Amino acid sequence: MSPLDVISWSLIGATLGLVFSWMPGFHIYNLLALVVLLAPGFITYNPYALPYFALGAVVAFSFASSIASTYLSVADESLMLMLFPSQRYLMLGRGHSMVLLYLIGAFGGALFLSLFSLTIGVYVMPVIYNLFSPYYTWILAAVVLFLFLSEWPKEGDREETGIKRLLAAWRQILGGVFVFFASGILGFITTYTGLLPTEAAYARLTPLFIGFFGMSWVIRNLLSRKTLPRQNTKDFVETHPTAVMNGIASGVIGGGIAAFFPVITGGMGALIGGHMASGRGDDTFVVSQGAARVVYYVGALLLLFMPTARITRGAVAWLIGGIYTPKTWLEFYYAGFTIILVAAVSFIATLYISKAVSKLLSIVSYVHVSLVVAVFLVLLTYIITGLTGILLLAVATAIGFTAQAFNTRISYCLGALILPVLLSMTGTSGLLLSLLGIG
């Protein structure tokens, strides 16, 4: 394995990641799964080709996927917190500025991840793993409680009387509880039953996440019939170095938590990191989301390259881990330098993609674009999961729309992922299976 081979494989992966990751509803895991299924010769050709190809694709995905969340309001579980700021920026004609802020945070997160991992990280991460691994169940339960306890009523001061204000506040909170358990039960049924065909088992949660975080927002765009102002595509942002540094620090903390602890996603980690770093302002928030997303996705995969730890986190790492096992520290160092290289390429490429999409939206009606996105999401779900996936998509969309109706966090939809795992960890899955009549 030569440095030229590593650079070639990672840049090929980055190219495919940049081509597909700006598309709404697309997840990099779907691309990598298709590569494994449709091109088995790529795996047998060289044992090092797939891992560095995947690393390049994941880095590119972490950058370019900001396009869909900004201009098309379609995000996955790690970008759900960014939807409201992105909508504000977009309606002010500053969607490109928001993408640039995100990219600044993403590159800062990639730079920190590489430098930390290649220096003290190799000594610190195994210690942290051994220290916290016996308490994963309690940590996950604490994160769920934090999600509920940190929910602050947004509508309590708008009503005329104290009773009405109290009811409005509790409506939002109870709406969040309902969304969490409704999505949790849907995720539980999807996980523990054979609703989806066997060949689509690897993507059993795909229709749920597309419905929760994608289709529900697209439908909202269609109903509101928005008209976008002309977008400013100058590479300029109004912020302060202190805000940028605070955002990167917040994102690194949140993304690190999400990358290291199982089931905790980038959005949840970013929420925790934001509270720990006390970030203020939309610019700090968007920068933190970029850093958190890169550290979450790329950091989880980078753990796979550590020959002494063998920590597997995230769907991509599980997919690659069944084929690849690191043998030398040189492979790990190659991975660290690959992250910086692909991050720089992705930064520049995503800026140009953002400008192209901005110009497109100034020509084509936003309602028509949203309609095309909705059709694309339905077709994508059907291709991956079939007719049953369409049914799950419809139910998930209703739950995601319920979160918007109650004006509560759409992050509660992560109950689809958290609740089944938490029940499995506590040994109570059988009880819920019996209650639902599917055990």
VOBA-43804 format. One record per residue (C-alpha): residue number from 1; x, y, z. Coordinates in nm, 2 decimals, always signed. Layout:
BEGIN
resi_x_y_z
NUM_X_Y_Z
...
This chain:
BEGIN
resi_x_y_z
1_+0.00_+0.00_+0.00
2_+0.16_+0.33_-0.12
3_+0.05_+0.68_-0.03
4_-0.05_+0.73_-0.39
5_-0.29_+0.44_-0.37
6_-0.44_+0.58_-0.05
7_-0.49_+0.92_-0.21
8_-0.64_+0.77_-0.52
9_-0.90_+0.56_-0.34
10_-0.99_+0.83_-0.10
11_-1.04_+1.09_-0.37
12_-1.25_+0.85_-0.58
13_-1.47_+0.80_-0.27
14_-1.48_+1.17_-0.21
15_-1.59_+1.23_-0.57
16_-1.88_+0.99_-0.54
17_-1.97_+1.13_-0.20
18_-1.98_+1.49_-0.34
19_-2.19_+1.38_-0.64
20_-2.46_+1.21_-0.44
21_-2.45_+1.36_-0.09
22_-2.61_+1.70_-0.18
23_-2.92_+1.50_-0.30
24_-3.21_+1.51_-0.05
25_-3.27_+1.20_+0.15
26_-2.94_+1.04_+0.05
27_-2.72_+0.88_+0.32
28_-2.36_+0.77_+0.25
29_-2.43_+0.43_+0.40
30_-2.67_+0.35_+0.11
31_-2.39_+0.43_-0.14
32_-2.13_+0.21_+0.04
33_-2.38_-0.07_+0.08
34_-2.45_-0.06_-0.29
35_-2.08_-0.07_-0.37
36_-2.03_-0.38_-0.15
37_-2.33_-0.55_-0.31
38_-2.28_-0.45_-0.68
39_-1.90_-0.44_-0.70
40_-1.76_-0.73_-0.49
41_-1.45_-0.72_-0.71
42_-1.37_-0.39_-0.56
43_-1.33_-0.56_-0.22
44_-1.12_-0.85_-0.34
45_-0.91_-0.63_-0.56
46_-0.72_-0.48_-0.27
47_-0.80_-0.52_+0.10
48_-0.71_-0.15_+0.16
49_-0.92_+0.00_-0.12
50_-1.26_-0.01_+0.04
51_-1.17_+0.14_+0.38
52_-1.00_+0.45_+0.23
53_-1.27_+0.48_-0.03
54_-1.53_+0.48_+0.24
55_-1.33_+0.73_+0.45
56_-1.31_+0.97_+0.16
57_-1.69_+0.93_+0.09
58_-1.78_+0.98_+0.45
59_-1.58_+1.30_+0.48
60_-1.73_+1.44_+0.16
61_-2.08_+1.34_+0.28
62_-2.02_+1.53_+0.60
63_-1.96_+1.85_+0.40
64_-2.19_+1.82_+0.10
65_-2.50_+1.71_+0.28
66_-2.54_+2.06_+0.42
67_-2.68_+2.16_+0.08
68_-3.00_+1.96_+0.12
69_-3.05_+2.07_+0.48
70_-3.01_+2.44_+0.38
71_-3.18_+2.47_+0.05
72_-3.43_+2.18_+0.05
73_-3.50_+2.14_+0.43
74_-3.41_+1.77_+0.42
75_-3.18_+1.65_+0.69
76_-3.09_+1.32_+0.87
77_-3.07_+1.27_+1.24
78_-2.74_+1.46_+1.28
79_-2.86_+1.78_+1.11
80_-3.21_+1.81_+1.25
81_-3.12_+2.09_+1.49
82_-2.99_+2.31_+1.20
83_-3.32_+2.33_+1.01
84_-3.46_+2.64_+1.18
85_-3.14_+2.85_+1.14
86_-3.11_+2.73_+0.78
87_-3.47_+2.84_+0.71
88_-3.40_+3.18_+0.86
89_-3.09_+3.23_+0.65
90_-3.26_+3.11_+0.34
91_-3.56_+3.34_+0.37
92_-3.31_+3.63_+0.42
93_-3.13_+3.54_+0.09
94_-2.83_+3.42_+0.29
95_-2.84_+3.04_+0.23
96_-2.49_+3.04_+0.09
97_-2.36_+3.22_+0.39
98_-2.51_+2.96_+0.61
99_-2.34_+2.68_+0.41
100_-2.01_+2.87_+0.44
101_-2.05_+2.89_+0.82
102_-2.12_+2.52_+0.83
103_-1.82_+2.44_+0.61
104_-1.59_+2.65_+0.84
105_-1.71_+2.45_+1.14
106_-1.68_+2.12_+0.94
107_-1.32_+2.19_+0.84
108_-1.23_+2.30_+1.19
109_-1.38_+1.98_+1.32
110_-1.18_+1.77_+1.06
111_-0.86_+1.95_+1.15
112_-0.91_+1.89_+1.52
113_-1.01_+1.53_+1.47
114_-0.69_+1.45_+1.27
115_-0.45_+1.63_+1.50
116_-0.60_+1.49_+1.81
117_-0.62_+1.14_+1.68
118_-0.27_+1.14_+1.55
119_-0.12_+1.27_+1.88
120_-0.27_+1.21_+2.22
121_-0.59_+1.04_+2.09
122_-0.41_+0.71_+2.05
123_-0.34_+0.70_+2.42
124_-0.66_+0.86_+2.55
125_-0.93_+0.68_+2.35
126_-0.86_+0.32_+2.48
127_-0.86_+0.45_+2.84
128_-1.19_+0.63_+2.79
129_-1.34_+0.32_+2.63
130_-1.24_+0.10_+2.92
131_-1.36_+0.36_+3.17
132_-1.71_+0.42_+3.03
133_-1.80_+0.09_+2.85
134_-1.96_-0.07_+3.16
135_-2.20_+0.22_+3.19
136_-2.34_+0.27_+2.84
137_-2.70_+0.19_+2.94
138_-2.70_+0.45_+3.21
139_-2.53_+0.71_+2.99
140_-2.80_+0.65_+2.72
141_-3.08_+0.68_+2.97
142_-2.92_+1.01_+3.10
143_-2.91_+1.15_+2.75
144_-3.28_+1.07_+2.70
145_-3.37_+1.24_+3.02
146_-3.16_+1.54_+2.92
147_-3.35_+1.57_+2.60
148_-3.68_+1.61_+2.79
149_-3.54_+1.82_+3.08
150_-3.37_+2.07_+2.84
151_-3.70_+2.13_+2.64
152_-3.80_+2.49_+2.71
153_-4.16_+2.59_+2.64
154_-4.17_+2.83_+2.34
155_-4.53_+2.94_+2.34
156_-4.62_+2.99_+2.71
157_-4.60_+3.37_+2.70
158_-4.83_+3.41_+2.41
159_-5.16_+3.33_+2.58
160_-5.38_+3.58_+2.76
161_-5.43_+3.40_+3.10
162_-5.20_+3.21_+3.33
163_-5.40_+2.88_+3.28
164_-5.38_+2.91_+2.90
165_-5.01_+2.98_+2.92
166_-4.96_+2.68_+3.14
167_-5.16_+2.46_+2.91
168_-4.97_+2.59_+2.60
169_-4.64_+2.51_+2.77
170_-4.74_+2.16_+2.87
171_-4.89_+2.09_+2.53
172_-4.54_+2.14_+2.38
173_-4.37_+1.92_+2.64
174_-4.63_+1.64_+2.63
175_-4.62_+1.66_+2.25
176_-4.25_+1.58_+2.26
177_-4.32_+1.28_+2.49
178_-4.58_+1.15_+2.25
179_-4.35_+1.19_+1.95
180_-4.07_+1.01_+2.13
181_-4.27_+0.71_+2.23
182_-4.47_+0.70_+1.90
183_-4.15_+0.70_+1.70
184_-3.99_+0.45_+1.94
185_-4.27_+0.20_+1.90
186_-4.26_+0.24_+1.52
187_-3.88_+0.18_+1.53
188_-3.93_-0.12_+1.76
189_-4.19_-0.28_+1.53
190_-3.97_-0.22_+1.23
191_-3.66_-0.36_+1.40
192_-3.82_-0.67_+1.56
193_-4.06_-0.78_+1.28
194_-4.02_-0.89_+0.92
195_-4.21_-0.60_+0.77
196_-3.93_-0.53_+0.52
197_-3.79_-0.79_+0.28
198_-3.47_-0.95_+0.38
199_-3.26_-0.78_+0.11
200_-3.37_-0.44_+0.25
201_-3.29_-0.53_+0.61
202_-2.97_-0.32_+0.61
203_-3.19_-0.01_+0.55
204_-3.48_-0.09_+0.78
205_-3.46_+0.26_+0.94
206_-3.42_+0.45_+0.61
207_-3.79_+0.51_+0.54
208_-3.84_+0.62_+0.91
209_-3.56_+0.88_+0.90
210_-3.66_+1.00_+0.56
211_-4.01_+1.05_+0.69
212_-3.92_+1.21_+1.02
213_-3.65_+1.45_+0.91
214_-3.71_+1.48_+0.53
215_-4.06_+1.43_+0.40
216_-4.23_+1.61_+0.69
217_-4.03_+1.93_+0.62
218_-4.08_+1.90_+0.24
219_-4.46_+1.88_+0.29
220_-4.44_+2.18_+0.52
221_-4.26_+2.37_+0.24
222_-4.53_+2.27_+0.00
223_-4.82_+2.38_+0.23
224_-4.65_+2.71_+0.31
225_-4.59_+2.78_-0.07
226_-4.28_+2.98_+0.01
227_-4.12_+3.22_-0.24
228_-3.75_+3.25_-0.19
229_-3.57_+3.58_-0.22
230_-3.27_+3.61_-0.45
231_-2.97_+3.44_-0.28
232_-2.64_+3.62_-0.22
233_-2.37_+3.39_-0.33
234_-2.07_+3.59_-0.22
235_-1.82_+3.40_+0.00
236_-1.87_+3.63_+0.30
237_-2.01_+3.58_+0.65
238_-2.07_+3.81_+0.94
239_-1.93_+3.65_+1.25
240_-1.64_+3.68_+1.50
241_-1.34_+3.46_+1.55
242_-1.46_+3.40_+1.91
243_-1.80_+3.28_+1.78
244_-1.63_+3.04_+1.54
245_-1.39_+2.90_+1.80
246_-1.68_+2.86_+2.04
247_-1.88_+2.68_+1.77
248_-1.60_+2.45_+1.68
249_-1.54_+2.36_+2.05
250_-1.91_+2.29_+2.10
251_-1.93_+2.08_+1.79
252_-1.61_+1.88_+1.88
253_-1.75_+1.80_+2.22
254_-2.09_+1.70_+2.09
255_-1.96_+1.51_+1.79
256_-1.70_+1.33_+2.00
257_-1.97_+1.21_+2.24
258_-2.18_+1.09_+1.95
259_-1.89_+0.92_+1.78
260_-1.77_+0.74_+2.08
261_-2.09_+0.63_+2.26
262_-2.32_+0.39_+2.08
263_-2.67_+0.50_+1.96
264_-2.61_+0.87_+2.05
265_-2.64_+1.05_+1.72
266_-2.48_+1.37_+1.60
267_-2.78_+1.58_+1.67
268_-2.81_+1.46_+2.03
269_-2.44_+1.51_+2.08
270_-2.45_+1.86_+1.93
271_-2.73_+1.95_+2.17
272_-2.53_+1.83_+2.47
273_-2.21_+2.00_+2.34
274_-2.40_+2.33_+2.29
275_-2.51_+2.33_+2.65
276_-2.16_+2.24_+2.77
277_-1.99_+2.52_+2.57
278_-2.27_+2.77_+2.63
279_-2.28_+2.87_+2.26
280_-2.49_+3.18_+2.17
281_-2.61_+3.31_+1.83
282_-2.70_+3.15_+1.50
283_-2.35_+3.18_+1.36
284_-2.20_+2.99_+1.66
285_-2.47_+2.73_+1.63
286_-2.43_+2.66_+1.26
287_-2.05_+2.63_+1.30
288_-2.10_+2.39_+1.58
289_-2.33_+2.17_+1.37
290_-2.06_+2.15_+1.10
291_-1.79_+2.05_+1.34
292_-2.02_+1.80_+1.52
293_-2.13_+1.63_+1.20
294_-1.77_+1.57_+1.08
295_-1.64_+1.45_+1.42
296_-1.95_+1.23_+1.45
297_-1.94_+1.05_+1.12
298_-1.57_+1.07_+1.04
299_-1.46_+1.01_+1.40
300_-1.67_+0.70_+1.44
301_-1.51_+0.55_+1.12
302_-1.16_+0.66_+1.22
303_-1.19_+0.45_+1.54
304_-1.20_+0.15_+1.31
305_-0.84_+0.22_+1.19
306_-0.69_+0.20_+1.53
307_-0.51_-0.14_+1.55
308_-0.49_-0.15_+1.93
309_-0.85_-0.04_+2.01
310_-1.08_-0.20_+1.75
311_-1.38_+0.02_+1.84
312_-1.66_-0.01_+1.59
313_-1.91_+0.28_+1.59
314_-2.17_+0.36_+1.33
315_-2.33_+0.18_+1.03
316_-2.04_+0.25_+0.80
317_-1.78_+0.12_+1.04
318_-1.98_-0.20_+1.09
319_-2.01_-0.25_+0.72
320_-1.64_-0.20_+0.66
321_-1.53_-0.38_+0.98
322_-1.66_-0.71_+0.85
323_-1.42_-0.69_+0.56
324_-1.12_-0.48_+0.69
325_-0.90_-0.52_+1.00
326_-0.61_-0.27_+1.06
327_-0.27_-0.43_+1.10
328_-0.02_-0.14_+1.14
329_-0.02_+0.21_+1.27
330_+0.08_+0.34_+0.93
331_-0.28_+0.26_+0.81
332_-0.41_+0.48_+1.10
333_-0.18_+0.77_+1.01
334_-0.27_+0.75_+0.65
335_-0.64_+0.78_+0.75
336_-0.56_+1.09_+0.96
337_-0.39_+1.27_+0.67
338_-0.66_+1.15_+0.43
339_-0.92_+1.33_+0.64
340_-0.74_+1.67_+0.61
341_-0.69_+1.62_+0.23
342_-1.05_+1.52_+0.15
343_-1.19_+1.79_+0.39
344_-1.00_+2.06_+0.19
345_-1.13_+1.93_-0.14
346_-1.49_+1.89_-0.01
347_-1.48_+2.25_+0.14
348_-1.41_+2.40_-0.20
349_-1.64_+2.17_-0.40
350_-1.93_+2.22_-0.16
351_-1.90_+2.60_-0.20
352_-1.94_+2.57_-0.58
353_-2.23_+2.33_-0.54
354_-2.40_+2.57_-0.31
355_-2.36_+2.86_-0.56
356_-2.51_+2.64_-0.84
357_-2.81_+2.54_-0.62
358_-2.87_+2.90_-0.52
359_-2.88_+3.01_-0.89
360_-3.11_+2.72_-0.97
361_-3.36_+2.82_-0.69
362_-3.36_+3.18_-0.83
363_-3.49_+3.04_-1.16
364_-3.71_+2.75_-1.06
365_-4.01_+2.79_-0.82
366_-3.93_+2.66_-0.46
367_-4.27_+2.49_-0.46
368_-4.18_+2.30_-0.77
369_-3.84_+2.21_-0.63
370_-4.00_+2.08_-0.31
371_-4.25_+1.88_-0.52
372_-3.96_+1.72_-0.71
373_-3.78_+1.65_-0.38
374_-4.10_+1.48_-0.24
375_-4.12_+1.26_-0.55
376_-3.75_+1.18_-0.52
377_-3.78_+1.08_-0.16
378_-4.08_+0.85_-0.23
379_-3.89_+0.68_-0.52
380_-3.57_+0.65_-0.32
381_-3.77_+0.48_-0.04
382_-3.95_+0.25_-0.29
383_-3.62_+0.15_-0.46
384_-3.45_+0.06_-0.13
385_-3.73_-0.09_+0.08
386_-4.03_-0.16_-0.15
387_-4.40_-0.09_-0.09
388_-4.38_-0.17_+0.28
389_-4.12_+0.10_+0.30
390_-4.36_+0.35_+0.15
391_-4.61_+0.26_+0.43
392_-4.35_+0.31_+0.69
393_-4.25_+0.64_+0.53
394_-4.61_+0.77_+0.55
395_-4.64_+0.68_+0.92
396_-4.30_+0.84_+1.00
397_-4.39_+1.15_+0.80
398_-4.71_+1.19_+1.01
399_-4.50_+1.16_+1.34
400_-4.25_+1.41_+1.21
401_-4.53_+1.65_+1.12
402_-4.68_+1.60_+1.46
403_-4.36_+1.73_+1.62
404_-4.39_+2.04_+1.40
405_-4.76_+2.08_+1.49
406_-4.68_+2.07_+1.87
407_-4.38_+2.31_+1.80
408_-4.15_+2.06_+1.99
409_-3.81_+1.92_+1.90
410_-3.81_+1.70_+1.60
411_-3.51_+1.53_+1.76
412_-3.77_+1.33_+1.97
413_-3.82_+1.12_+1.65
414_-3.49_+0.96_+1.74
415_-3.70_+0.75_+1.98
416_-3.72_+0.51_+1.68
417_-3.35_+0.44_+1.73
418_-3.31_+0.50_+2.11
419_-3.61_+0.31_+2.25
420_-3.54_-0.03_+2.09
421_-3.17_-0.02_+2.19
422_-3.25_+0.10_+2.55
423_-3.51_-0.18_+2.59
424_-3.26_-0.43_+2.46
425_-2.99_-0.31_+2.70
426_-3.23_-0.34_+2.99
427_-3.36_-0.68_+2.89
428_-3.72_-0.55_+2.86
429_-3.77_-0.60_+2.48
430_-3.97_-0.92_+2.54
431_-4.22_-0.73_+2.75
432_-4.30_-0.48_+2.49
433_-4.31_-0.75_+2.22
434_-4.58_-0.93_+2.43
435_-4.77_-0.61_+2.49
436_-4.78_-0.54_+2.11
437_-4.88_-0.90_+2.04
438_-4.57_-0.97_+1.82
439_-4.37_-1.17_+2.06
